[in-house]
């Protein structure tokens, strides 16, 4: 595939492929139609032949070249698969496009400090597991690190002190940045304000701008309520102290925190399914 792509990347060779798609032609005719010298045309055709794009045979005094469609069809199929992968409805490319739309809208109105103050975001998730179990996933750093980032990112530093006045630090990087050589994708610092185990958690947090200043202050209120199927989690965000440059962060709140909560829901659902299966198996074994 690399040889094929290299061969087709040259504009002169691509022109020859187009001419041969119409019909087989001799080197001399191809040179005339392409407006090139015959020795140059011969070299380009030899490159295409080595890449498997064309075939040739000598007929009398002439060498006739013809296009081989199969490699082009294989390339087209590969490109089509790549395009399909990139445009999956639930893929990261869809998130990228969604974020781009939100980013454009937020930047358009971010004209002065305080531009986003008073903005609020509300999230609701029905979660498997008791309020006590959900609480552990909201406050235990080891459990938090499994879900507290949007898709495609991983936690690289996390502190969460579960007490009023406790320190919060969340730093995250690209999930594929294995050696931390890429720049940090984001960092937020904050403080815990209210702790009511298995009932309510309130904290404030601020994403950090490249110059080290806070982008805004997010006042986050998480409420837990037992339900027939586990726990209902309601999260409310209120924005204050928004800087002009905070638009990039504001644009990602709904998408990013929503994805984080979806990961939390998935983790708890998987744990619940495992517990249910284990309980059923044990019950059967005792009969």
Secondary structure, 3 states (H helix, E strand, C coil): CHHHHHHHHCHHHHHHHHHHHHCCEEHHHHHHHHCCCHHHHHHHHHHHHHCCCEEEEEECCEEEEEECHHHHHHHHHHHHHHHHHHCCCCCHHHHHHHHHHHHHHHHHHCCCCCCCCCCEEEEEEEECCCHHHHHHHHHCHHHHCCCCCCCCEEEEEEEECCCCCCEEEEEEEECCCCCCCCCCCEEEEEEEEEEECCCEEEEEEEEECCCCCECCEEEEEEEEEEECCEEEEEEEEEEECCCHHHHHHHHHHHHHHHHHHHHHHHHHHHHHHHHHHHHHHHHHHCC
